[in-house]
Amino acid sequence: MASRRDELNAYTFAKRRTLASFLRPSPSGSEEGAPKPLSAVWPGTVVGVVVLAVFGAVGLFSPTAPEAGTSRVSTSSSRVTRPRGTSC
């Protein structure tokens, strides 16, 4: 019968071996087939920067702020109406 120390050593060995098999894709240690972590981040970052640059350029070259003294809010009625049965 194996002692507790032998069982612990066997467990530790199995755990390290399993972890090593996930970290190394092939027995030769080549990382050719391993995915690169930033391969999906760079394209998204580039697209985001380009979109921000386009919106910034459009805002700089053709601003569409209203002219001074004009308002886009309709001022035909200054009275606020509320549904019946409601209070402030």
FITORSE-484017 format. One record per residue: residue in three letters; x, y, z of N, C-alpha, C, CB in turn. Coordinates in steps of 0.2 Angstrom, whole numbers, padded with zeros to 4 digits, always signed. Glycine has a CB too. Example, Ala and Ser with C-alpha at 12.3 -4.5 7.8 and 13.67 -1.06 7.14 Angstrom:
% residues 2
ALA+0066-0028+0039+0062-0022+0039+0066-0016+0039+0057-0022+0045;SER+0064-0011+0035+0068-0005+0036+0064+0000+0039+0070-0003+0029;
% end
This chain:
% residues 88
MET+0004-0006+0000+0000+0000+0000+0004+0006+0000-0005+0000+0006;ALA+0003+0011-0004+0006+0017-0005+0005+0022+0001+0005+0021-0011;SER+0010+0025+0003+0010+0030+0009+0007+0036+0007+0017+0031+0013;ARG+0005+0040+0011+0002+0047+0009+0007+0051+0006+0000+0051+0016;ARG+0013+0050+0007+0019+0054+0004+0019+0052-0003+0025+0053+0008;ASP+0019+0045-0005+0019+0043-0011+0013+0045-0015+0019+0035-0011;GLU+0007+0045-0012+0001+0048-0016+0002+0055-0017-0005+0047-0011;LEU+0004+0059-0013+0005+0066-0014+0010+0067-0020+0008+0070-0008;ASN+0016+0064-0020+0021+0064-0025+0018+0062-0032+0027+0060-0024;ALA+0013+0057-0032+0010+0055-0038+0005+0060-0041+0007+0048-0037;TYR+0002+0063-0036-0003+0068-0038+0000+0074-0041-0008+0070-0032;THR+0006+0076-0037+0010+0082-0040+0012+0081-0046+0015+0084-0035;PHE+0015+0075-0048+0018+0073-0054+0013+0074-0060+0021+0067-0054;ALA+0007+0071-0058+0001+0071-0063-0001+0078-0065-0004+0066-0061;LYS-0002+0082-0059-0004+0088-0060+0001+0093-0065-0005+0092-0054;ARG+0008+0092-0063+0013+0095-0067+0013+0093-0075+0019+0095-0064;ARG+0012+0086-0075+0012+0084-0082+0006+0086-0086+0012+0076-0082;THR+0000+0086-0083-0006+0089-0087-0005+0096-0088-0012+0088-0082;LEU-0002+0100-0084-0001+0107-0085+0004+0108-0091+0001+0111-0079;ALA+0009+0104-0091+0014+0105-0096+0011+0103-0103+0020+0101-0094;SER+0007+0098-0103+0004+0096-0109+0000+0102-0112+0000+0090-0109;PHE-0004+0106-0108-0008+0111-0111-0003+0117-0113-0013+0113-0106;LEU+0002+0118-0109+0007+0124-0111+0011+0123-0117+0011+0125-0105;ARG+0013+0117-0119+0017+0115-0124+0013+0111-0130+0023+0111-0122;PRO+0011+0115-0135+0007+0112-0140+0010+0105-0144+0006+0116-0146;SER+0017+0105-0144+0019+0099-0147+0025+0096-0143+0022+0100-0154;PRO+0027+0090-0143+0033+0087-0139+0040+0091-0141+0034+0080-0140;SER+0040+0094-0147+0047+0097-0148+0047+0104-0145+0048+0098-0156;GLY+0042+0107-0142+0042+0113-0139+0040+0119-0144+0048+0114-0136;SER+0039+0117-0150+0038+0122-0155+0031+0126-0154+0037+0119-0162;GLU+0031+0133-0154+0025+0137-0153+0022+0139-0159+0027+0142-0148;GLU+0024+0136-0165+0021+0138-0171+0013+0137-0172+0024+0133-0177;GLY+0010+0132-0169+0003+0132-0169-0001+0135-0164+0001+0125-0169;ALA+0003+0138-0159+0000+0141-0153-0003+0148-0155+0005+0142-0147;PRO-0009+0150-0153-0012+0156-0155-0009+0162-0151-0020+0156-0154;LYS-0008+0168-0155-0005+0174-0152-0011+0178-0148-0002+0178-0157;PRO-0010+0180-0142-0015+0183-0138-0017+0190-0141-0013+0184-0131;LEU-0013+0193-0144-0015+0200-0147-0017+0200-0154-0009+0205-0146;SER-0018+0194-0157-0019+0194-0164-0026+0197-0165-0019+0187-0167;ALA-0031+0196-0161-0038+0199-0162-0039+0206-0159-0043+0194-0158;VAL-0034+0208-0155-0035+0215-0152-0032+0220-0156-0031+0215-0145;TRP-0027+0219-0160-0024+0224-0165-0029+0226-0170-0018+0222-0168;PRO-0032+0222-0174-0037+0224-0179-0043+0228-0176-0040+0218-0183;GLY-0046+0226-0170-0051+0230-0167-0049+0237-0165-0054+0226-0161;THR-0043+0237-0162-0040+0244-0160-0039+0248-0166-0033+0243-0157;VAL-0036+0246-0172-0035+0250-0178-0042+0252-0181-0031+0245-0183;VAL-0047+0248-0181-0053+0250-0183-0056+0255-0179-0058+0244-0184;GLY-0056+0255-0172-0058+0260-0168-0055+0267-0169-0057+0258-0161;VAL-0048+0267-0170-0045+0273-0171-0047+0276-0177-0037+0271-0171;VAL-0047+0272-0183-0050+0275-0189-0057+0278-0189-0049+0269-0195;VAL-0061+0274-0185-0068+0277-0185-0068+0284-0181-0073+0272-0181;LEU-0064+0284-0175-0063+0290-0171-0060+0296-0176-0059+0289-0165;ALA-0055+0294-0180-0052+0299-0184-0057+0302-0189-0046+0296-0187;VAL-0061+0297-0192-0066+0300-0197-0071+0304-0194-0069+0294-0200;PHE-0074+0302-0188-0079+0307-0185-0075+0313-0183-0082+0303-0179;GLY-0069+0313-0180-0066+0319-0179-0065+0324-0184-0059+0318-0175;ALA-0063+0321-0190-0062+0325-0196-0068+0328-0199-0058+0321-0202;VAL-0073+0324-0199-0080+0327-0201-0082+0332-0196-0085+0321-0201;GLY-0081+0332-0190-0083+0337-0185-0079+0343-0186-0082+0334-0178;LEU-0072+0343-0188-0068+0348-0189-0070+0352-0195-0061+0346-0189;PHE-0071+0349-0200-0072+0352-0207-0079+0354-0208-0069+0347-0212;SER-0084+0351-0205-0091+0353-0206-0095+0353-0200-0094+0348-0212;PRO-0094+0357-0196-0097+0357-0189-0105+0359-0191-0094+0362-0184;THR-0109+0356-0187-0116+0358-0189-0120+0361-0182-0120+0351-0191;ALA-0116+0365-0179-0120+0368-0173-0124+0373-0175-0114+0371-0168;PRO-0130+0375-0172-0135+0380-0174-0131+0387-0173-0141+0379-0170;GLU-0134+0391-0177-0131+0398-0177-0133+0402-0171-0133+0402-0183;ALA-0130+0407-0169-0132+0410-0163-0139+0414-0164-0126+0416-0161;GLY-0143+0413-0158-0149+0416-0158-0155+0412-0161-0149+0422-0162;THR-0153+0406-0164-0158+0401-0166-0159+0396-0162-0156+0399-0174;SER-0165+0393-0162-0166+0387-0157-0169+0382-0161-0170+0389-0151;ARG-0168+0375-0160-0171+0370-0163-0177+0368-0160-0166+0364-0164;VAL-0179+0370-0154-0184+0369-0150-0190+0373-0152-0183+0369-0142;SER-0196+0370-0153-0202+0373-0155-0204+0377-0149-0207+0368-0157;THR-0206+0384-0150-0208+0388-0145-0215+0390-0146-0204+0394-0144;SER-0219+0386-0150-0226+0388-0151-0231+0388-0145-0229+0383-0157;SER-0229+0383-0140-0233+0383-0134-0229+0383-0128-0238+0377-0134;SER-0230+0387-0124-0226+0388-0118-0229+0384-0112-0224+0395-0116;ARG-0235+0381-0113-0239+0378-0108-0237+0371-0107-0246+0379-0108;VAL-0236+0368-0102-0234+0361-0101-0241+0357-0099-0229+0360-0095;THR-0242+0352-0102-0248+0348-0101-0247+0342-0097-0253+0347-0107;ARG-0251+0340-0093-0250+0333-0089-0256+0329-0090-0248+0334-0082;PRO-0255+0323-0090-0261+0318-0090-0266+0320-0084-0260+0311-0091;ARG-0272+0319-0084-0276+0320-0078-0275+0314-0073-0284+0319-0081;GLY-0276+0317-0067-0275+0312-0061-0267+0312-0059-0277+0305-0063;THR-0263+0315-0062-0256+0315-0060-0254+0322-0056-0251+0314-0065;SER-0250+0322-0052-0248+0328-0048-0241+0329-0049-0250+0328-0041;CYS-0238+0335-0047-0231+0336-0048-0228+0332-0043-0230+0344-0046;
% end
